[in-house]
Amino acid sequence: MNALRPTSSKVRQALFNILFDISGLTFADLFAGTGEVGITALKKGASFVYFIEKDRRRSGKIREKASKFSKNFKVISTDALKFLGSFQGKIDIIFADPPYNYRHYDKLIKTALEKLSDEGVFVLEHRSSRSFNADEERKYGDTLLSFWRKK
């Protein structure tokens, strides 16, 4: 099991301030880890949250925590790219916080953008030393949030 690097509360608060009103929207938390980002989405009114976490022990803990706030979620123990590749339908907000040594950023970005709804947003949390061709970037210490909006 890889060491967890949860999204800090500062970055999580900034993320939801930028997204603003997510009421009634579907949300996917890829590389969910502790599940805190997806749980925050549930608390802020997301209509449904997909938690994607490959590690089964972490998935069980996410399921346990999320069930305290809502029944409108699904925890899936699989690889994020496998989930996106097999998902039928569209998602309004996709958030991904892969490990810093992740090697498939380009494929992740391309596949996530294909799964967005018409007004969808893809957010990638990553090291600020790395830059992508995003619509918007926000820096928080050594963390960068990159945003792509469906055109």
Helices and strands as residue ranges (DSSP letters): H 9-19, E 26-30, H 36-43, E 48-52, H 56-66, E 73-76, H 80-86, E 91-96, H 105-114, E 116-127, E 136-140, E 143-149
